[in-house]
């Protein structure tokens, strides 16, 4: 009898010890969720995060508050999330910068993109297009490459800044085509695009999230798209491979992270909610407007893609000698 009471007491104590975590997960979420965006408000990453937050609010039964934390090539927002409690109440939009570039661009980071985060799932992928001012002499990518080779170092290109996807896309293009163009970095995509439209700088790689309307309006001319297949909104624009530059896919991607150590049950729940939101008409329409392609899948698929992109872009960054510190 005494042994039975001891066993019952032990089981009761074990249940009490396990109960807080179990109840916390069963009751999740019971407070607003913070979604960190490591860029200023108004850009494509911010707009997509807010669209997703609105789509997920109903199914989760809680507000998702977008918290913009720009700076240091996304490292400020990333460090905040890496050190947050892994309880499902802190999420983050993560893109090429954090997941594929920064570990190669900076000599040392205060976190590890591979070890300090839980990968929840993918959000979107959108290609970059090589665009020129409408009055530029080259009408095709073949002509553009020929012009660049005939004028080494004399052809300038714009980008939103050192280490941006636009900058590194051109570095990969230069490497693949054996051309030499001079980089003119700007403080943001808007002023860079403005000068290409105005003819002050003849060309740049432009993400379709920002560039699709100006391409369609004829304010810049797209020579090629950096995706595996043509974009439905620009059916007459060939891919880089079709235009003669194979193995040169250049695109931006986004996904969702949480701090490392997030319980598996919460990871599974959040992944399912993200995939469900990506399939809603409101999110699909917003992504179409920005020239984005939905990137649903499992956490494992998103992690594998991100690590593969890091290896791919690490080679380009090393070859170009680009550093941000």
N, C-alpha and C positions, 0 to 999 in steps of 0.2 A: 504493500500500500504506500509506504513512504517513497519507494522508488518511482511509483506511478505519479505521485504528487510532484516529485522533483522533475520528472520528465515533462509533465504538463507545465510547470513553472518555466522550465527552460524553453519550451516551445512558445509560451506566451511572451517571454522576453525577446526571443528571436523575432517573433512577429511584430512586436512593438518597435524593435530596432529597424526592421525592414519597411515598416509602414510609411514613415515620412516620405521616402523616395518614391514608393509605389503610389501613394496618394497624390504626390506632386505631379507625377506623370499622368495619372488618370484624370486629374483635374486640369491639365494643361489645355489651353492657356487660361489663367485666371487674372491676368493683368495685361496692359498694353505691351506690345512687342516693339522694340527699337530696331529700325532697319538703317544701318549706317551706309551712306553713299559717300565715297572718298573724292567727290567732285562738287563744284558749286551747283546751286540750283539752276534748273533751266536747260541743262544739256541732255543728251540722249540717255545717258545712264540714269540721271535723276528722274526723267520723265517715265522711263520704263519701271523704275522702282516704285514710283507713286501709282502707276497704273496697276502693277502687281499688288501693291498694298491694298488698293481699293477692291480688287477682285478677290483677295483672300480674306478680307475683313468679315464678310458674312459667314463663310464656312468655319472660320476659326472662332467667331463670336467675340472678337476683340479688335480694338484699333491697332493698326500698325503705323507707327510714327516714323517718318523718314527724317534722319538726322544727317545733314550735310557736314562732312568733315574733310574739306579739301586740303591739299598741300603735300609737298615732298613726294610727288609722283605716286600718290595714294598711300604712302607709308604712314602718315599720321592716322588716318582712319583705320588702317590695318593693325597698327600697334594697339589702338584702343580695343579693337575686337579680340585680338590675340590674348589680351590680359583680362578680358571680361569673364564673368562666371558662366560656365557651360550649362545653362539652365533652359535654353530655348528662347530667352527673351532678348537676345542680342544677335542680329543677323547682319550680313554685309553683302553689298554688291561688289563682286570682284571681277576684274577683267585682265587683259593681257599684261598691263603694267605690273600688277601684284603677282600674278601667277606664272608669267612667262619671261618678263624682262628684268625686273628689279634685282633678282639674285645675281644677274650677270652685269648689270649697270652700276651697282654699288659694291664697294669693296667689303662692306659689312652691313648687315641688316639687324635690327633689334628683335627679329623674329624669323622663323623659318616658314616659308610658304608651304612646305611639305609636312611639317611636324606640328605646327602651332594652330592649325585650323581643322575643323570638321567640314568636309565637302558635302554640301546638301544636294546640289543639282545644277544643271545648266539652265540658262535663261535664253540667250540669243546669240546669233552670229550674224555679222554683216560685213560684206566685202568692202574693200577699198578700190577706188577707181583711179587710174592715172588720167588726170584732166589737164587741159591746156586752155589758154586764153583763145577765144574764138578766132582771133586774127593771127594766131601762130601758124607758121608756114607748114609744119608737118600735119598732114591730114590723116595719116595712119600710124600705127605703132612702128611699123617697119621704117617709115620716113623719120619718125622721131628718133629712133636708135641711130639711123644713118647720120642725122643732123648732130646728135650728141657726140658721135665718134669723130665727125669732121671738125667739131669745135670743143675739144676736151677742156673742161674747166670753165668754159665761157657760158655754159647754160646753167642758170640758177634755178633752184626749186625751193618752194616754200614748205614749211611744216608748222604745226602748232607749238613746236618746241623740241629740244634735244631729248631723245629717248621716247618720243611719242610713237604710236603705231604708224603714223604717216611718215615720220622720219625713217624708222627702221624698215618700212616697206620699200622706200626708195633705196636704202642701202642694200637690201636683198636684190632689188631690180638691177642696181649698178653692178653687183657682184655677178649676177647671172648673165648680164649682157656685155660685161667688160667695158662699161662706159664710165666717164668721170663727170659728174655734175656737182655744182657748188651749192651747199646747204645754206639756206637763209632761214634761221629759226625765228618764229614769232611767239608772242605770249598769248597763245590760244588759237583755235581753229578759225574763229570769225575774222580777225585781222589778216590772217594768212590768205584765206579765201577771198577777202575783199581786194587784196593786192593782185591776186591772180585774175579776178574778174576785171580789175582796172588795167591790167597789162603791165604793172610794175615788175611782176615776176611771172615768167611764162607758164609755169607748171607746178603741180603738186600731186601727191596721192591724197585723195579725199574720201572720207568714209561716207557711205550712202545715207547714214542716219542724218547727216547734216547736208549732204550734197545732192541728194536726189532732186529736190525742187529746182535748184539752180541749173542742174544738167538738163532737166526737162524744159526749162525756160530758155535754154540756149545761151545762158550767161557764161558757161564754160563748156568745153567740148570733151567728152569722154573718149579716150582712145582704146582703153581696155579695162576689163573688170578682173579683180584678183580673186575670183572664186572658181570652183571646179566646173561650174556650168553658168550659162548666161542668166541674167536677172530678168524676171518677167516684165518689170517696169521699164527696162532698157533692152528690148529684144534685139536691136540692131548693133549693140556694142559687144564685140567679141571678148572672150576671156583672154588672159595673158597667154595661156597655152595655145589657144586657137590663133593668136596673132604672132606666134613664133617664139614665145619665151616659156618653155615648159618648166615644170617643177617650181613654180613661183606663185603659190597661192598666198595671198596677203589679205587678211581679214581681222576684224576685232571680234572678240567673244566676251560674253559675260555669264556669270553664274552666281550662286549664293553660297556663302560660307558662314560658319558659326565658330565659336571658340573650340579648341581641341577638347576632347573629353565629353562631348555632348552624348547623352545616353542614346543607344541604338534605336529605342522606341521613338524618341523625339525626332531623330534623323529621318526615320522612315515616315513618320507623320508629316513632317515639313516637306519632304521630297514629294509625297503624294499631293499635298496642297499646292505646291508650285506647279507640278505637271498639270493638275486640274485647272489652275488659273491660266496657264499658257493656252489651254484649249478653249477658253471662253471667247465669245465674239468681240467683246470690248478690247481684250488684250491682243487678239489676232489683228483687229483693225488698226490699233495703234502701232503694232509692229510693222504692218504692211505700209503704213504711212511713212515710217522711218526706214524702209528698205531692209528690215531685219528679218531673219529666219529663226523661227522658234527652235530651241535646243533642249527638248525634254530628254529624260533618261534617268538612270540610276545614279546615286552618289559615286559608285565605283567607276561608271563610264565618264562622269565629269572629271573625276580625279585623274584618270588615265589620259584623257584628252589634254588636260592642263599640263601634266608632266611631259607629255610628248611635245607640246608646243614650247615648253621651256627648253627642251633639248634642241629643237629646231631653231628657235630664235637665238639661243646661246651661241650657236655657230656663226650666225650673221653678226651678232654684236661683237664677238671676238675678232672676226675677220675685219670688221670696220673700225675696231679700236675705240668704240664709243664707251665713255665713262661719265657718270654724273657726280662723282666726288673726287 
